[in-house]
Amino acid sequence: MLLLQINFFEVGKTEIQQLFDKFSKVTAVVIGDAMVDSYLWGKVDRVSPEAPIPIVSVTKKESRLGGAANVSLNFQALGATPLLFSVIGDDDKGRRFRKLMEKNNLSTEGIFIDPHRITTVKSRIISGGQHIARVDEESTEFIEPDLELLIFNAIKRTLESKKVDVIIFVDYDKGVITPNLFRKVHAIAREKNIPVAVDPKKRNFGIYENIELFKPNFKEFVEGVGLPIRKGDLEKLKKAAEEYKKEKSFRYIFITLSELGVFLSNSVSKTYYPAQIRYIADVSGAGDTVLSVAGLCLASGVDPALMALLSNVAGGLVCEKVGVVPIDRAVLLQELEKIDFNILP
């Protein structure tokens, strides 16, 4: 049995079930770059005579929701109600995206079509459970001001007409989140006391401030703050995170460290949580799952230490699957039942 020692809260199986019941009452507005994750599964049994590369004989094709849409799927999988706002192109891939949304019972009311952009698609070629190559089709320029205004007005109407418990910005650097869009939505969130969580990328890294949760991965954080920090140097990471948190007035900085686990910085404590030992098939989409679970915890008023633990476990579980997949609620509950939460004074 895995023994975890956690300060400041008491939790058991009953409390975990009650927390998951609270998740089902959460409505989340998700804003950002949505995409199609496309997969070509096949066999490799020879090398191309044209170049020293493998020939993949395709046996299966599959499309899944990715990016901000995968974050929405994770919210839905844990019982919450996600409302996604994003942009697709007027193309076949965009129509495929809408069909995937409908198939997964996700609302398309917040999906806007820009005829001047292409729908973002990440195509992965996989053989024997391993990635052979990835091909990206995307537009990365910021959306035009007219479209930005349409999206903002739609978000504003939603925030005024519905009880929204958390706002999630999913920034994959494809241009949906403009600095102006973030600031205008953030202003409404502050007026209505709605917590905001952000998963940043490099281009917009510095615009995010006065938010509750800032969740970069290690590479994004180091590049964003411009400091040469070695991945295993937790002391230097703690110092940099605390300084940046104060500078930007964040409530929490939550840094994912892939195989090393997660690091959480808040006004009370700075805590490192190592990853559980498990089989890693694919890290794709793990950050989406961590963001979703942390966002749900934020909306539910969960202690930050428990937020870090749940997010860490959920992110590890999706890494056992090949390709981008949302968390399985039942599997997460089963995994948490194996944990003995030992309380320290």
N, C-alpha and C positions, 0 to 999 in steps of 0.2 A: 504493500500500500504506500502511496506517495504521501509524505508528511510535509505540509507547508505551514510555516509559522508566520502569522500575520498580526500586526498591531492594530489596536483601536476598534475592532469590531468583533462581534460574535456571529457566527453563521453556521448553519447546519442544513440538512436536507430539506427540512420544512421551510426554512427561510429562503433557500434557493428556489423551491417551487413557488413560493409566494412572489419572489422577484420575477420569475418568468411569467406569472400571472399579471404582474404590473406591466411587463413589456407589451402584453397584448392590448393594453389600453393606450399605448403611445402612438401619436401621429407625428410623422417626420416629413419635413420638406427637404428634399434632396435636390441640390442644384449643381450642375457641372457637366463634364464631358462624358457622354454615354457612347457606347460603341458596340459593334458586333465582334465577338471572338469566334473566329472560324477555325475549324480543325480539319486537317487531312491526315487520316490514320492509314498507315501502310506498312509494307515489309521492305527491308533492304537486303538484297542477296547478291548485288553486284555493284561494281563501280563504273561510272560513265566512261565511255571511250573518248568523250569529247573534252573532259576535264577531270581532275582527281576529286570527284565528288560522288556521293552515293546516289544511286537511282532508287527512288521510292515508288513501289507499286501500290497505288492507293486502293484500300479495301473499304474505307468508310469516310463519309463527309458529315460534318456536324457544325451547327451554328449555335452559339450561346450568347446571352446578354453579358456585356462587359462594362467596365468603368463605373460610372454613376448608376447605371442600370443594374449592375451586379450588387452595388451597395443597397439599392432598393430591394433586390431579391433577398439579401441577407436580413434586412429589416422584416420583410414579409415572412421569411422562414421562421423567425422568432416570434411571430404573432402580431407584430406591429403593422401600422398602415403607412406605407411610404407614398409620397406625392412627388413624382420626379419632374423636374424642369430641365430640358436639354434641347439640343439642336441636331437635326439630321439633314442629309441632302435629299434632293428630289431625284432619287435614283433607285435602282433595284435593291441595293443594299439597305437603303433607308426603309423601303417597303418590307424587306425581310426583318428589319429591326422592329417595326410596328407589329408585325405578325408574331414575333417572339414575345413582345410585351403583352399582346392580347392572349397568347397561349398561356402565359404565366399569370394571367388575371391581374396585370398591372395597368393602371390608368394611363392613357395616352393623351389626356387633356393638356398636359404641360409640355408635350413634344412639339417643337416648332420646326418647320421645314424652311431651309434656306436654299433656293435654287442655284446659288452661286458657290455652294460648298459641296464637298462630297461627304458621304457618311464614313465615319472612321471605322475601319475594319483591321483587326490584327489576325492574320492568317498564320497558324502554327502547323508545321509539318512534323508529325510524330511517328516514330517507329520504335517498337520494343519498349514503350513507356518513356522514351527519351526524345527531347526536342532535337530535330535535325536542322531546322531553320525557321525563321519568322519573317513574314512579309507584311509591312504596314502600309495602308492606304489612308491618307488623312489630309485634312486642312488644319493648319496651325495658327493662322492669323486670327486676331480678335474679331468677333462678330461685329457687324455694322451697327452704328448707333440706333438706327430705326428698329432693328431687331432686338437690340438690348432693351429698348424702351418697352417693346411689346412683352418681352419676357418679364421685365420688372413689374409691369402693370398686372400681369397674370399672377405673379407671386404675391403682390400687394393685396389683390382681391382675395386670394386664398388665406393670407394671414389675417385679414379683416373678417372673413366669413366663417373660418373654422378655428377650432381650438388646436393649435399646433404646439407640440411639446419640445421640439428640438429642430434646429436648422443645420443641415450638413452641406458643406461645400466640398465637392469632389473635384479637385483640380488635377487633370492629366495634361495640362499645358496644350490643349487643343483649341483654346480661344473662346469657350463659352463663358467662362468667368472672367469678366473684365474688371479692372480696378473700380470703375464707376458702379457696376452692378453690385459688386461686393459691398461697397460703402453704403449704397442706398438701401439694400436689404438689411445690412447690419444695423443701420440706424433704426429701422422699424423693429428689429429684434430687440434692441435695447429699450425702446419705448414700451414694448409689450413684455419685457422681461423673459424673452425666449432664449435659452442657451444656444450657443453657436459652436460647432465643431468644424475644423478644417483639416483636410489632407492636402498639403501644398506641393507644388512643384517649383522649380527654380525661378521662372520668369516672374511669378507673382509673390514669391516668398516674402518679400519685405512689406507687402501691403496689408497683411493680416495683423490686426492688433485689437486689444480690448475684447478678446473672445474667451470662451470658457475652456476650449480644448484645441490644442494645436498638435497634430499627429503626423510629423514627417517620419520617413525611415532614416536610418543612420546616414546614408549617402546624401539624401536631400538636406538633412540638417547641417552636415559638415560643409557642403557646398554653399548652403544658404547663409551661414554665418561667416564663411571664409576663414575657417581655422583648420590647421593640419592636425586632426585628432585621429589617433590610431583606434581601430574599432574596439579593441579590448581595454583601452585606457578609460575605465569608468570614472576615475577621479577627475580627469580633465573634461570628460563629457558632462559630469555633474556641474562643474563650475561654469562651463559654457552655457548649459541649459538654464541654470538659475539666473545667469546674467541676462540672457536673451529673454527669459520669461518676464523679468522685471522691466526690461527696456520696452517690451511690447504689451505689458499689462495683461498677460495670459493668466488664467486660473491654473491650468495644467499644461505642461508639455509632456507628451507621451511619444517616446521615440522607439520605434521597432528596430530590433537588432538582428533580425532573421534568426540564424541558428543559435545566437547567444541569448535570445529572449527579448524582454522589453524593459525600458527604463522610464520611470515616471517622476516628474519634478512638479512639486506643488509648494504652496506657501508654508506647509507644516513639515513636510519631510521629502527626501529625495530617495527613491527606492528602486532597486534593481531586482527583476524577476527573471531567473534563468529559464530557458526553454525546457520543456519536458523532452525526455529522450523518446523519439518515435521515428518511424520510417518516413522519410521525406521523398515523395514522388515528384512534387512540383510546387514551387512557391508562388505561382501565378494566382493572383486574386486574394492572397492571404492578407494583404494590407486593407483590402475592401472589407473583409470580415472583421478584422481588428477594429477598424473605424466604426463599423455598424454596431458591434457589441459595446464599444466604448460610448458611442452616441446614445444608445439605449440606456446605459447605466447613468449617463449624464442627465438624461430626461427623467430618470426614475429616482434621482437623488442618492445614488449608491456611493458608499465610501470609496475613495480613490484607490485604495489598496485592493479592494474586491474588484473594482473596475479593471485594474491591471491584470489581476489573476484570470478573470473570466475571458478577457480579450486575448490574453496570451494562450490559454487553452484552446479557444475557438480557432485562432489563427493557425495553431499547430495541427488541428484536426483537418482543416481543409488542405493542408500541405500533403496529406496522405493520398489525396486524389490527384489524378492527372488532369490538367486543364483548370480553367476557372469555374469553380462551383461555389454555391452559397453553403453556409453552415447548415447542418441537419440538427434541428432542435432536439429530437429524441436522442441522437448520438451525443450531443453536448451534455444533456442532462445525465446520461449514463456515465459519461467521463467524469463529471463533477461528483457523482455519487461515490466514486472510488477515492476521492480526496478526503483526508482527515484534516479539518480546519482546526488547528491547535492555537489556542488564544494565549498570547503573551501579556503580562501585566503592563 
